[in-house]
């Protein structure tokens, strides 16, 4: 599952982060939000209705967007090599686009 691979990618990045008090806080945040994408997406796959799907998918989208935010902070602070971060940033952006598209499709179906 792509979201599980993304979670693992975020964990691997976190393991490479420098170890200071401030960076540890950011690392905890990105691990929380990045792994939440995969965990909550599993719940989306088990949604029993379109409304439940939308509700759960919105959580996934929020967590993906938060992960993007932390990746941008890490990039600007140059805590991880740019090449490694670019892969995670690209994947986070692609997943976010997929989630938005899925939400639009299901919301359209609900509103018809």
N, C-alpha and C positions, 0 to 999 in steps of 0.2 A: 504494500500500500504506500502510495507516494507521500501521504501525510506522516506515516510512521518513519519513512526514510528522512523526511524533513526534521522530525523530532530528533532522530539520531544525529543528523548533521549539526543541529543546534547544540546538542550535548557535547559533541566533539569540539566545536568551536569554544564552548565554555571551558572545557578542560585545558585549552591553550591560553586562556586569558591570564594576564598577570595577576598576582595575588596581593592586592592592597585592600584596605577597608572599603573605599569607594567602589573600586572595580568589582569587589565581591558582591556588593548590593546590585549592581547592574547585571552581573553574571546570574545571580539568583532570579532576577526579573526575567531575563531572556530565556532561561531554562524553563521557568514557570509558564510563560506565554507560548514559547516554541513547542513544548511538549503538550500543552493544552490543545494546540491545533489538531494533533493526531488523535488525542484521547476524545475530544469532543466530536471530531468527525466520525468516529466509530458510533457515537450516539446518533448522529445524523442518519447514518446508514440503517439504523433500526427505528427510524421515525414511523409512527403508525398513521400519520395523516400529513397532508400538505402543510397545514398550519403548524404542526409539531416540527416538520422539516424546516420551515422558515424560522421558527423560534430558535431551534438548535443551530441552524446554519449561521444565523446572525451572531451567535456566540463564537463560532469558529472564525468568522470574518473579523470580529473584534480582536480575537487573540492573534490572528495572522497580522493584522495591522499594527498591533502593539509590538509584535516581534520585529516587524519592519522598522518601527521607530527605534528600538534598541540596537538593531543592526546599523542603522544610520549613525547613532551616537558612537558606537564602537568604531565605525569607519572614520568619523571626523576626529576622534581622539587617537586614531592610529594604534589601537591596542592589538590588532591582529593584522597580518599581512593582507594587503589589498586584494590579491588574487584569490585567497581563501574566502574572503568576505563577499566578493563578487558572485561566487557560486551560490552562496546562501541568499544574498539579496535578489538574485535572478529567480531562484526557486520561490522565495517568499512572494515576489511580485506576480509570478505566474500562478501560484496557488490562489492568491487574492483575486486575480482576474477570473479564475475558474469559479471560485465561490460566489463572486458578484454575478457572473453569468447564470449560474444555477439558481440563485435567488431571483433574478429577473424572470427566468423561465417559469418557475413555480408560482411567483407572485402574479404573473400574467394569467396562468391557468386558474388561480384562485379567483381572480377578478373578472373572469369571463362567465 
